[in-house]
Each structure stands twice: as structure tokens, then as C-alpha cells.
Amino acid sequence: MRIQTDTSRCEGHGLCADVAPEVYDLDEDAVVVLRHDVLPEALRAKAEAGARACPVAALRVVE
């Protein structure tokens, strides 16, 4: 399972990192950074919650 990011949409709100800091972070430019290349199954619920929190829909969890 992976997370698709559309960094061109990311506005640096940081809600994803607030909801799921084990999965998401922000870089020095406040653009989302993933903490895992391949998402562990144990973090799926957190990853999905963080993606849903994104107000600009820049994140998507995919198989």
C-alpha cells in the first residue's frame, strides 16, 4: 500500500501531520513529506485519516 501525493496542490496546512505524524511530515517549505515509501498495514487507518484531513485533497491512499 502506498500514498499518492500531489505536492502541487499541497498548501502546507499540516493537518495530515497533525492527525498522523507517524505517516506525514512537512518539509522546510511546508510541503507534505511521507515518512514511509511503502506504508505498513498497521498505519493504514492513520494514513487514511490524515489524507481525509487534507483540505485540498493532495493525498490518497492506494493499494
mmCIF file as Biopython writes it, N, C-alpha, C and O atoms, coordinates in Angstrom:
data_model
#
loop_
_atom_site.group_PDB
_atom_site.id
_atom_site.type_symbol
_atom_site.label_atom_id
_atom_site.label_alt_id
_atom_site.label_comp_id
_atom_site.label_asym_id
_atom_site.label_entity_id
_atom_site.label_seq_id
_atom_site.pdbx_PDB_ins_code
_atom_site.Cartn_x
_atom_site.Cartn_y
_atom_site.Cartn_z
_atom_site.occupancy
_atom_site.B_iso_or_equiv
_atom_site.auth_seq_id
_atom_site.auth_asym_id
_atom_site.pdbx_PDB_model_num
ATOM 1   N N  . MET A ? 1  ? 0.848  -1.170 0.000  1.0 0.0 1  A 1 
ATOM 2   C CA . MET A ? 1  ? 0.000  0.000  0.000  1.0 0.0 1  A 1 
ATOM 3   C C  . MET A ? 1  ? 0.894  1.232  0.000  1.0 0.0 1  A 1 
ATOM 4   O O  . MET A ? 1  ? 1.947  1.252  0.637  1.0 0.0 1  A 1 
ATOM 5   N N  . ARG A ? 2  ? 0.464  2.243  -0.714 1.0 0.0 2  A 1 
ATOM 6   C CA . ARG A ? 2  ? 1.250  3.473  -0.842 1.0 0.0 2  A 1 
ATOM 7   C C  . ARG A ? 2  ? 0.340  4.693  -0.686 1.0 0.0 2  A 1 
ATOM 8   O O  . ARG A ? 2  ? -0.886 4.586  -0.666 1.0 0.0 2  A 1 
ATOM 9   N N  . ILE A ? 3  ? 0.973  5.826  -0.580 1.0 0.0 3  A 1 
ATOM 10  C CA . ILE A ? 3  ? 0.252  7.089  -0.525 1.0 0.0 3  A 1 
ATOM 11  C C  . ILE A ? 3  ? 0.669  7.906  -1.739 1.0 0.0 3  A 1 
ATOM 12  O O  . ILE A ? 3  ? 1.859  8.113  -1.981 1.0 0.0 3  A 1 
ATOM 13  N N  . GLN A ? 4  ? -0.313 8.367  -2.495 1.0 0.0 4  A 1 
ATOM 14  C CA . GLN A ? 4  ? -0.028 9.257  -3.617 1.0 0.0 4  A 1 
ATOM 15  C C  . GLN A ? 4  ? -0.156 10.686 -3.116 1.0 0.0 4  A 1 
ATOM 16  O O  . GLN A ? 4  ? -1.126 11.042 -2.447 1.0 0.0 4  A 1 
ATOM 17  N N  . THR A ? 5  ? 0.832  11.493 -3.451 1.0 0.0 5  A 1 
ATOM 18  C CA . THR A ? 5  ? 0.792  12.897 -3.062 1.0 0.0 5  A 1 
ATOM 19  C C  . THR A ? 5  ? 0.806  13.767 -4.302 1.0 0.0 5  A 1 
ATOM 20  O O  . THR A ? 5  ? 1.498  13.475 -5.277 1.0 0.0 5  A 1 
ATOM 21  N N  . ASP A ? 6  ? 0.048  14.819 -4.252 1.0 0.0 6  A 1 
ATOM 22  C CA . ASP A ? 6  ? 0.067  15.828 -5.305 1.0 0.0 6  A 1 
ATOM 23  C C  . ASP A ? 6  ? 0.645  17.083 -4.658 1.0 0.0 6  A 1 
ATOM 24  O O  . ASP A ? 6  ? -0.087 17.936 -4.156 1.0 0.0 6  A 1 
ATOM 25  N N  . THR A ? 7  ? 1.975  17.177 -4.683 1.0 0.0 7  A 1 
ATOM 26  C CA . THR A ? 7  ? 2.633  18.285 -3.986 1.0 0.0 7  A 1 
ATOM 27  C C  . THR A ? 7  ? 2.303  19.637 -4.612 1.0 0.0 7  A 1 
ATOM 28  O O  . THR A ? 7  ? 2.459  20.671 -3.962 1.0 0.0 7  A 1 
ATOM 29  N N  . SER A ? 8  ? 1.854  19.644 -5.852 1.0 0.0 8  A 1 
ATOM 30  C CA . SER A ? 8  ? 1.460  20.918 -6.461 1.0 0.0 8  A 1 
ATOM 31  C C  . SER A ? 8  ? 0.180  21.459 -5.820 1.0 0.0 8  A 1 
ATOM 32  O O  . SER A ? 8  ? -0.085 22.659 -5.879 1.0 0.0 8  A 1 
ATOM 33  N N  . ARG A ? 9  ? -0.605 20.583 -5.213 1.0 0.0 9  A 1 
ATOM 34  C CA . ARG A ? 9  ? -1.837 21.001 -4.530 1.0 0.0 9  A 1 
ATOM 35  C C  . ARG A ? 9  ? -1.591 21.360 -3.062 1.0 0.0 9  A 1 
ATOM 36  O O  . ARG A ? 9  ? -2.347 22.132 -2.473 1.0 0.0 9  A 1 
ATOM 37  N N  . CYS A ? 10 ? -0.529 20.794 -2.475 1.0 0.0 10 A 1 
ATOM 38  C CA . CYS A ? 10 ? -0.265 20.973 -1.052 1.0 0.0 10 A 1 
ATOM 39  C C  . CYS A ? 10 ? -0.057 22.456 -0.736 1.0 0.0 10 A 1 
ATOM 40  O O  . CYS A ? 10 ? 0.760  23.129 -1.365 1.0 0.0 10 A 1 
ATOM 41  N N  . GLU A ? 11 ? -0.808 22.950 0.248  1.0 0.0 11 A 1 
ATOM 42  C CA . GLU A ? 11 ? -0.711 24.346 0.669  1.0 0.0 11 A 1 
ATOM 43  C C  . GLU A ? 11 ? -0.075 24.479 2.043  1.0 0.0 11 A 1 
ATOM 44  O O  . GLU A ? 11 ? -0.026 25.579 2.594  1.0 0.0 11 A 1 
ATOM 45  N N  . GLY A ? 12 ? 0.413  23.380 2.607  1.0 0.0 12 A 1 
ATOM 46  C CA . GLY A ? 12 ? 1.137  23.439 3.870  1.0 0.0 12 A 1 
ATOM 47  C C  . GLY A ? 12 ? 0.291  23.644 5.102  1.0 0.0 12 A 1 
ATOM 48  O O  . GLY A ? 12 ? 0.783  24.164 6.103  1.0 0.0 12 A 1 
ATOM 49  N N  . HIS A ? 13 ? -0.969 23.250 5.059  1.0 0.0 13 A 1 
ATOM 50  C CA . HIS A ? 13 ? -1.829 23.387 6.235  1.0 0.0 13 A 1 
ATOM 51  C C  . HIS A ? 13 ? -1.330 22.517 7.388  1.0 0.0 13 A 1 
ATOM 52  O O  . HIS A ? 13 ? -1.453 22.898 8.553  1.0 0.0 13 A 1 
ATOM 53  N N  . GLY A ? 14 ? -0.771 21.359 7.070  1.0 0.0 14 A 1 
ATOM 54  C CA . GLY A ? 14 ? -0.210 20.478 8.089  1.0 0.0 14 A 1 
ATOM 55  C C  . GLY A ? 14 ? -1.212 19.630 8.840  1.0 0.0 14 A 1 
ATOM 56  O O  . GLY A ? 14 ? -0.850 18.979 9.821  1.0 0.0 14 A 1 
ATOM 57  N N  . LEU A ? 15 ? -2.454 19.620 8.411  1.0 0.0 15 A 1 
ATOM 58  C CA . LEU A ? 15 ? -3.466 18.823 9.107  1.0 0.0 15 A 1 
ATOM 59  C C  . LEU A ? 15 ? -3.160 17.336 9.009  1.0 0.0 15 A 1 
ATOM 60  O O  . LEU A ? 15 ? -3.427 16.586 9.949  1.0 0.0 15 A 1 
ATOM 61  N N  . CYS A ? 16 ? -2.603 16.901 7.886  1.0 0.0 16 A 1 
ATOM 62  C CA . CYS A ? 16 ? -2.236 15.494 7.743  1.0 0.0 16 A 1 
ATOM 63  C C  . CYS A ? 16 ? -1.218 15.099 8.813  1.0 0.0 16 A 1 
ATOM 64  O O  . CYS A ? 16 ? -1.350 14.050 9.444  1.0 0.0 16 A 1 
ATOM 65  N N  . ALA A ? 17 ? -0.213 15.933 9.010  1.0 0.0 17 A 1 
ATOM 66  C CA . ALA A ? 17 ? 0.819  15.653 10.010 1.0 0.0 17 A 1 
ATOM 67  C C  . ALA A ? 17 ? 0.280  15.772 11.427 1.0 0.0 17 A 1 
ATOM 68  O O  . ALA A ? 17 ? 0.758  15.076 12.322 1.0 0.0 17 A 1 
ATOM 69  N N  . ASP A ? 18 ? -0.694 16.627 11.649 1.0 0.0 18 A 1 
ATOM 70  C CA . ASP A ? 18 ? -1.326 16.729 12.969 1.0 0.0 18 A 1 
ATOM 71  C C  . ASP A ? 18 ? -2.086 15.452 13.299 1.0 0.0 18 A 1 
ATOM 72  O O  . ASP A ? 18 ? -2.019 14.952 14.422 1.0 0.0 18 A 1 
ATOM 73  N N  . VAL A ? 19 ? -2.808 14.929 12.317 1.0 0.0 19 A 1 
ATOM 74  C CA . VAL A ? 19 ? -3.635 13.739 12.512 1.0 0.0 19 A 1 
ATOM 75  C C  . VAL A ? 19 ? -2.800 12.464 12.541 1.0 0.0 19 A 1 
ATOM 76  O O  . VAL A ? 19 ? -3.073 11.558 13.328 1.0 0.0 19 A 1 
ATOM 77  N N  . ALA A ? 20 ? -1.784 12.391 11.685 1.0 0.0 20 A 1 
ATOM 78  C CA . ALA A ? 20 ? -0.994 11.159 11.549 1.0 0.0 20 A 1 
ATOM 79  C C  . ALA A ? 20 ? 0.505  11.469 11.448 1.0 0.0 20 A 1 
ATOM 80  O O  . ALA A ? 20 ? 1.096  11.303 10.381 1.0 0.0 20 A 1 
ATOM 81  N N  . PRO A ? 21 ? 1.116  11.912 12.537 1.0 0.0 21 A 1 
ATOM 82  C CA . PRO A ? 21 ? 2.546  12.255 12.483 1.0 0.0 21 A 1 
ATOM 83  C C  . PRO A ? 21 ? 3.452  11.057 12.222 1.0 0.0 21 A 1 
ATOM 84  O O  . PRO A ? 21 ? 4.617  11.228 11.864 1.0 0.0 21 A 1 
ATOM 85  N N  . GLU A ? 22 ? 2.927  9.842  12.398 1.0 0.0 22 A 1 
ATOM 86  C CA . GLU A ? 22 ? 3.702  8.636  12.085 1.0 0.0 22 A 1 
ATOM 87  C C  . GLU A ? 22 ? 3.816  8.420  10.578 1.0 0.0 22 A 1 
ATOM 88  O O  . GLU A ? 22 ? 4.667  7.664  10.108 1.0 0.0 22 A 1 
ATOM 89  N N  . VAL A ? 23 ? 2.947  9.096  9.830  1.0 0.0 23 A 1 
ATOM 90  C CA . VAL A ? 23 ? 2.867  8.883  8.381  1.0 0.0 23 A 1 
ATOM 91  C C  . VAL A ? 23 ? 3.324  10.113 7.596  1.0 0.0 23 A 1 
ATOM 92  O O  . VAL A ? 23 ? 4.032  9.980  6.598  1.0 0.0 23 A 1 
ATOM 93  N N  . TYR A ? 24 ? 2.928  11.300 8.037  1.0 0.0 24 A 1 
ATOM 94  C CA . TYR A ? 24 ? 3.168  12.530 7.286  1.0 0.0 24 A 1 
ATOM 95  C C  . TYR A ? 24 ? 4.023  13.512 8.079  1.0 0.0 24 A 1 
ATOM 96  O O  . TYR A ? 24 ? 4.003  13.536 9.310  1.0 0.0 24 A 1 
ATOM 97  N N  . ASP A ? 25 ? 4.776  14.321 7.332  1.0 0.0 25 A 1 
ATOM 98  C CA . ASP A ? 25 ? 5.557  15.410 7.905  1.0 0.0 25 A 1 
ATOM 99  C C  . ASP A ? 25 ? 5.531  16.546 6.889  1.0 0.0 25 A 1 
ATOM 100 O O  . ASP A ? 25 ? 5.051  16.374 5.769  1.0 0.0 25 A 1 
ATOM 101 N N  . LEU A ? 26 ? 6.044  17.693 7.278  1.0 0.0 26 A 1 
ATOM 102 C CA . LEU A ? 26 ? 6.182  18.813 6.346  1.0 0.0 26 A 1 
ATOM 103 C C  . LEU A ? 26 ? 7.654  19.165 6.239  1.0 0.0 26 A 1 
ATOM 104 O O  . LEU A ? 26 ? 8.384  19.114 7.229  1.0 0.0 26 A 1 
ATOM 105 N N  . ASP A ? 27 ? 8.094  19.522 5.034  1.0 0.0 27 A 1 
ATOM 106 C CA . ASP A ? 27 ? 9.479  19.937 4.872  1.0 0.0 27 A 1 
ATOM 107 C C  . ASP A ? 27 ? 9.625  21.413 5.215  1.0 0.0 27 A 1 
ATOM 108 O O  . ASP A ? 27 ? 8.670  22.044 5.667  1.0 0.0 27 A 1 
ATOM 109 N N  . GLU A ? 28 ? 10.809 21.962 5.005  1.0 0.0 28 A 1 
ATOM 110 C CA . GLU A ? 28 ? 11.075 23.360 5.374  1.0 0.0 28 A 1 
ATOM 111 C C  . GLU A ? 28 ? 10.234 24.352 4.581  1.0 0.0 28 A 1 
ATOM 112 O O  . GLU A ? 28 ? 10.093 25.507 4.982  1.0 0.0 28 A 1 
ATOM 113 N N  . ASP A ? 29 ? 9.674  23.907 3.453  1.0 0.0 29 A 1 
ATOM 114 C CA . ASP A ? 29 ? 8.794  24.766 2.655  1.0 0.0 29 A 1 
ATOM 115 C C  . ASP A ? 29 ? 7.320  24.503 2.945  1.0 0.0 29 A 1 
ATOM 116 O O  . ASP A ? 29 ? 6.442  25.006 2.244  1.0 0.0 29 A 1 
ATOM 117 N N  . ALA A ? 30 ? 7.057  23.713 3.980  1.0 0.0 30 A 1 
ATOM 118 C CA . ALA A ? 30 ? 5.691  23.352 4.393  1.0 0.0 30 A 1 
ATOM 119 C C  . ALA A ? 30 ? 4.962  22.529 3.331  1.0 0.0 30 A 1 
ATOM 120 O O  . ALA A ? 30 ? 3.756  22.678 3.137  1.0 0.0 30 A 1 
ATOM 121 N N  . VAL A ? 31 ? 5.707  21.659 2.647  1.0 0.0 31 A 1 
ATOM 122 C CA . VAL A ? 31 ? 5.130  20.728 1.681  1.0 0.0 31 A 1 
ATOM 123 C C  . VAL A ? 31 ? 5.167  19.342 2.305  1.0 0.0 31 A 1 
ATOM 124 O O  . VAL A ? 31 ? 6.144  18.968 2.955  1.0 0.0 31 A 1 
ATOM 125 N N  . VAL A ? 32 ? 4.100  18.587 2.104  1.0 0.0 32 A 1 
ATOM 126 C CA . VAL A ? 32 ? 3.991  17.263 2.720  1.0 0.0 32 A 1 
ATOM 127 C C  . VAL A ? 32 ? 5.132  16.344 2.291  1.0 0.0 32 A 1 
ATOM 128 O O  . VAL A ? 32 ? 5.542  16.318 1.131  1.0 0.0 32 A 1 
ATOM 129 N N  . VAL A ? 33 ? 5.630  15.587 3.280  1.0 0.0 33 A 1 
ATOM 130 C CA . VAL A ? 33 ? 6.672  14.579 3.073  1.0 0.0 33 A 1 
ATOM 131 C C  . VAL A ? 33 ? 6.170  13.298 3.719  1.0 0.0 33 A 1 
ATOM 132 O O  . VAL A ? 33 ? 5.633  13.318 4.826  1.0 0.0 33 A 1 
ATOM 133 N N  . LEU A ? 34 ? 6.350  12.191 3.021  1.0 0.0 34 A 1 
ATOM 134 C CA . LEU A ? 34 ? 5.926  10.898 3.557  1.0 0.0 34 A 1 
ATOM 135 C C  . LEU A ? 34 ? 7.047  10.296 4.387  1.0 0.0 34 A 1 
ATOM 136 O O  . LEU A ? 34 ? 8.216  10.382 4.010  1.0 0.0 34 A 1 
ATOM 137 N N  . ARG A ? 35 ? 6.702  9.692  5.502  1.0 0.0 35 A 1 
ATOM 138 C CA . ARG A ? 35 ? 7.694  9.050  6.362  1.0 0.0 35 A 1 
ATOM 139 C C  . ARG A ? 35 ? 8.000  7.616  5.926  1.0 0.0 35 A 1 
ATOM 140 O O  . ARG A ? 35 ? 8.962  7.022  6.412  1.0 0.0 35 A 1 
ATOM 141 N N  . HIS A ? 36 ? 7.195  7.049  5.014  1.0 0.0 36 A 1 
ATOM 142 C CA . HIS A ? 36 ? 7.377  5.668  4.549  1.0 0.0 36 A 1 
ATOM 143 C C  . HIS A ? 36 ? 7.218  5.616  3.037  1.0 0.0 36 A 1 
ATOM 144 O O  . HIS A ? 36 ? 6.307  6.229  2.480  1.0 0.0 36 A 1 
ATOM 145 N N  . ASP A ? 37 ? 8.118  4.876  2.366  1.0 0.0 37 A 1 
ATOM 146 C CA . ASP A ? 37 ? 7.954  4.641  0.925  1.0 0.0 37 A 1 
ATOM 147 C C  . ASP A ? 37 ? 6.801  3.675  0.683  1.0 0.0 37 A 1 
ATOM 148 O O  . ASP A ? 37 ? 5.963  3.890  -0.193 1.0 0.0 37 A 1 
ATOM 149 N N  . VAL A ? 38 ? 6.776  2.613  1.472  1.0 0.0 38 A 1 
ATOM 150 C CA . VAL A ? 38 ? 5.687  1.647  1.448  1.0 0.0 38 A 1 
ATOM 151 C C  . VAL A ? 38 ? 5.045  1.677  2.827  1.0 0.0 38 A 1 
ATOM 152 O O  . VAL A ? 38 ? 5.719  1.488  3.839  1.0 0.0 38 A 1 
ATOM 153 N N  . LEU A ? 39 ? 3.769  1.909  2.858  1.0 0.0 39 A 1 
ATOM 154 C CA . LEU A ? 39 ? 3.054  2.095  4.112  1.0 0.0 39 A 1 
ATOM 155 C C  . LEU A ? 39 ? 2.788  0.769  4.811  1.0 0.0 39 A 1 
ATOM 156 O O  . LEU A ? 39 ? 2.189  -0.124 4.212  1.0 0.0 39 A 1 
ATOM 157 N N  . PRO A ? 40 ? 3.215  0.615  6.061  1.0 0.0 40 A 1 
ATOM 158 C CA . PRO A ? 40 ? 2.887  -0.601 6.810  1.0 0.0 40 A 1 
ATOM 159 C C  . PRO A ? 40 ? 1.371  -0.697 7.033  1.0 0.0 40 A 1 
ATOM 160 O O  . PRO A ? 40 ? 0.712  0.313  7.277  1.0 0.0 40 A 1 
ATOM 161 N N  . GLU A ? 41 ? 0.837  -1.886 6.951  1.0 0.0 41 A 1 
ATOM 162 C CA . GLU A ? 41 ? -0.606 -2.099 7.133  1.0 0.0 41 A 1 
ATOM 163 C C  . GLU A ? 41 ? -1.093 -1.534 8.459  1.0 0.0 41 A 1 
ATOM 164 O O  . GLU A ? 41 ? -2.218 -1.042 8.550  1.0 0.0 41 A 1 
ATOM 165 N N  . ALA A ? 42 ? -0.262 -1.601 9.479  1.0 0.0 42 A 1 
ATOM 166 C CA . ALA A ? 42 ? -0.646 -1.114 10.809 1.0 0.0 42 A 1 
ATOM 167 C C  . ALA A ? 42 ? -0.922 0.385  10.823 1.0 0.0 42 A 1 
ATOM 168 O O  . ALA A ? 42 ? -1.585 0.877  11.737 1.0 0.0 42 A 1 
ATOM 169 N N  . LEU A ? 43 ? -0.430 1.119  9.831  1.0 0.0 43 A 1 
ATOM 170 C CA . LEU A ? 43 ? -0.635 2.572  9.782  1.0 0.0 43 A 1 
ATOM 171 C C  . LEU A ? 43 ? -1.704 2.993  8.774  1.0 0.0 43 A 1 
ATOM 172 O O  . LEU A ? 43 ? -1.909 4.184  8.539  1.0 0.0 43 A 1 
ATOM 173 N N  . ARG A ? 44 ? -2.378 2.019  8.186  1.0 0.0 44 A 1 
ATOM 174 C CA . ARG A ? 44 ? -3.368 2.342  7.153  1.0 0.0 44 A 1 
ATOM 175 C C  . ARG A ? 44 ? -4.462 3.285  7.663  1.0 0.0 44 A 1 
ATOM 176 O O  . ARG A ? 44 ? -4.765 4.282  7.009  1.0 0.0 44 A 1 
ATOM 177 N N  . ALA A ? 45 ? -5.044 2.989  8.797  1.0 0.0 45 A 1 
ATOM 178 C CA . ALA A ? 45 ? -6.129 3.831  9.323  1.0 0.0 45 A 1 
ATOM 179 C C  . ALA A ? 45 ? -5.636 5.255  9.579  1.0 0.0 45 A 1 
ATOM 180 O O  . ALA A ? 45 ? -6.340 6.223  9.294  1.0 0.0 45 A 1 
ATOM 181 N N  . LYS A ? 46 ? -4.425 5.375  10.118 1.0 0.0 46 A 1 
ATOM 182 C CA . LYS A ? 46 ? -3.850 6.703  10.366 1.0 0.0 46 A 1 
ATOM 183 C C  . LYS A ? 46 ? -3.617 7.437  9.044  1.0 0.0 46 A 1 
ATOM 184 O O  . LYS A ? 46 ? -3.931 8.621  8.921  1.0 0.0 46 A 1 
ATOM 185 N N  . ALA A ? 47 ? -3.067 6.730  8.061  1.0 0.0 47 A 1 
ATOM 186 C CA . ALA A ? 47 ? -2.797 7.339  6.761  1.0 0.0 47 A 1 
ATOM 187 C C  . ALA A ? 47 ? -4.079 7.833  6.108  1.0 0.0 47 A 1 
ATOM 188 O O  . ALA A ? 47 ? -4.116 8.932  5.554  1.0 0.0 47 A 1 
ATOM 189 N N  . GLU A ? 48 ? -5.123 7.026  6.172  1.0 0.0 48 A 1 
ATOM 190 C CA . GLU A ? 48 ? -6.408 7.420  5.588  1.0 0.0 48 A 1 
ATOM 191 C C  . GLU A ? 48 ? -6.997 8.625  6.316  1.0 0.0 48 A 1 
ATOM 192 O O  . GLU A ? 48 ? -7.549 9.523  5.681  1.0 0.0 48 A 1 
ATOM 193 N N  . ALA A ? 49 ? -6.883 8.649  7.633  1.0 0.0 49 A 1 
ATOM 194 C CA . ALA A ? 49 ? -7.396 9.787  8.410  1.0 0.0 49 A 1 
ATOM 195 C C  . ALA A ? 49 ? -6.631 11.062 8.045  1.0 0.0 49 A 1 
ATOM 196 O O  . ALA A ? 49 ? -7.230 12.126 7.893  1.0 0.0 49 A 1 
ATOM 197 N N  . GLY A ? 50 ? -5.322 10.952 7.906  1.0 0.0 50 A 1 
ATOM 198 C CA . GLY A ? 50 ? -4.525 12.112 7.517  1.0 0.0 50 A 1 
ATOM 199 C C  . GLY A ? 50 ? -4.868 12.596 6.127  1.0 0.0 50 A 1 
ATOM 200 O O  . GLY A ? 50 ? -4.921 13.802 5.885  1.0 0.0 50 A 1 
ATOM 201 N N  . ALA A ? 51 ? -5.103 11.666 5.201  1.0 0.0 51 A 1 
ATOM 202 C CA . ALA A ? 51 ? -5.484 12.039 3.840  1.0 0.0 51 A 1 
ATOM 203 C C  . ALA A ? 51 ? -6.844 12.739 3.828  1.0 0.0 51 A 1 
ATOM 204 O O  . ALA A ? 51 ? -7.035 13.723 3.113  1.0 0.0 51 A 1 
ATOM 205 N N  . ARG A ? 52 ? -7.775 12.231 4.617  1.0 0.0 52 A 1 
ATOM 206 C CA . ARG A ? 52 ? -9.105 12.864 4.695  1.0 0.0 52 A 1 
ATOM 207 C C  . ARG A ? 52 ? -9.029 14.261 5.301  1.0 0.0 52 A 1 
ATOM 208 O O  . ARG A ? 52 ? -9.852 15.117 4.977  1.0 0.0 52 A 1 
ATOM 209 N N  . ALA A ? 53 ? -8.061 14.502 6.169  1.0 0.0 53 A 1 
ATOM 210 C CA . ALA A ? 53 ? -7.929 15.803 6.829  1.0 0.0 53 A 1 
ATOM 211 C C  . ALA A ? 53 ? -7.396 16.877 5.886  1.0 0.0 53 A 1 
ATOM 212 O O  . ALA A ? 53 ? -7.523 18.068 6.173  1.0 0.0 53 A 1 
ATOM 213 N N  . CYS A ? 54 ? -6.803 16.472 4.770  1.0 0.0 54 A 1 
ATOM 214 C CA . CYS A ? 54 ? -6.221 17.443 3.840  1.0 0.0 54 A 1 
ATOM 215 C C  . CYS A ? 54 ? -7.325 18.275 3.187  1.0 0.0 54 A 1 
ATOM 216 O O  . CYS A ? 54 ? -8.177 17.727 2.487  1.0 0.0 54 A 1 
ATOM 217 N N  . PRO A ? 55 ? -7.319 19.582 3.407  1.0 0.0 55 A 1 
ATOM 218 C CA . PRO A ? 55 ? -8.398 20.422 2.855  1.0 0.0 55 A 1 
ATOM 219 C C  . PRO A ? 55 ? -8.315 20.636 1.346  1.0 0.0 55 A 1 
ATOM 220 O O  . PRO A ? 55 ? -9.267 21.126 0.738  1.0 0.0 55 A 1 
ATOM 221 N N  . VAL A ? 56 ? -7.185 20.274 0.734  1.0 0.0 56 A 1 
ATOM 222 C CA . VAL A ? 56 ? -7.049 20.460 -0.711 1.0 0.0 56 A 1 
ATOM 223 C C  . VAL A ? 56 ? -6.936 19.131 -1.455 1.0 0.0 56 A 1 
ATOM 224 O O  . VAL A ? 56 ? -6.610 19.117 -2.643 1.0 0.0 56 A 1 
ATOM 225 N N  . ALA A ? 57 ? -7.197 18.029 -0.782 1.0 0.0 57 A 1 
ATOM 226 C CA . ALA A ? 57 ? -7.191 16.677 -1.359 1.0 0.0 57 A 1 
ATOM 227 C C  . ALA A ? 57 ? -5.889 16.364 -2.098 1.0 0.0 57 A 1 
ATOM 228 O O  . ALA A ? 57 ? -5.909 15.884 -3.231 1.0 0.0 57 A 1 
ATOM 229 N N  . ALA A ? 58 ? -4.772 16.637 -1.450 1.0 0.0 58 A 1 
ATOM 230 C CA . ALA A ? 58 ? -3.469 16.392 -2.055 1.0 0.0 58 A 1 
ATOM 231 C C  . ALA A ? 58 ? -2.945 14.977 -1.757 1.0 0.0 58 A 1 
ATOM 232 O O  . ALA A ? 58 ? -1.872 14.603 -2.232 1.0 0.0 58 A 1 
ATOM 233 N N  . LEU A ? 59 ? -3.692 14.199 -0.980 1.0 0.0 59 A 1 
ATOM 234 C CA . LEU A ? 59 ? -3.225 12.876 -0.541 1.0 0.0 59 A 1 
ATOM 235 C C  . LEU A ? 59 ? -4.260 11.798 -0.844 1.0 0.0 59 A 1 
ATOM 236 O O  . LEU A ? 59 ? -5.468 12.022 -0.765 1.0 0.0 59 A 1 
ATOM 237 N N  . ARG A ? 60 ? -3.743 10.617 -1.195 1.0 0.0 60 A 1 
ATOM 238 C CA . ARG A ? 60 ? -4.642 9.484  -1.452 1.0 0.0 60 A 1 
ATOM 239 C C  . ARG A ? 60 ? -3.924 8.186  -1.124 1.0 0.0 60 A 1 
ATOM 240 O O  . ARG A ? 60 ? -2.802 7.963  -1.578 1.0 0.0 60 A 1 
ATOM 241 N N  . VAL A ? 61 ? -4.563 7.327  -0.338 1.0 0.0 61 A 1 
ATOM 242 C CA . VAL A ? 61 ? -4.013 6.025  -0.004 1.0 0.0 61 A 1 
ATOM 243 C C  . VAL A ? 61 ? -4.471 5.044  -1.092 1.0 0.0 61 A 1 
ATOM 244 O O  . VAL A ? 61 ? -5.661 4.940  -1.391 1.0 0.0 61 A 1 
ATOM 245 N N  . VAL A ? 62 ? -3.501 4.326  -1.677 1.0 0.0 62 A 1 
ATOM 246 C CA . VAL A ? 62 ? -3.801 3.375  -2.754 1.0 0.0 62 A 1 
ATOM 247 C C  . VAL A ? 62 ? -3.156 2.025  -2.452 1.0 0.0 62 A 1 
ATOM 248 O O  . VAL A ? 62 ? -2.168 1.937  -1.723 1.0 0.0 62 A 1 
ATOM 249 N N  . GLU A ? 63 ? -3.731 0.993  -3.020 1.0 0.0 63 A 1 
ATOM 250 C CA . GLU A ? 63 ? -3.190 -0.371 -2.841 1.0 0.0 63 A 1 
ATOM 251 C C  . GLU A ? 63 ? -1.933 -0.546 -3.645 1.0 0.0 63 A 1 
ATOM 252 O O  . GLU A ? 63 ? -1.332 -1.620 -3.626 1.0 0.0 63 A 1 
#
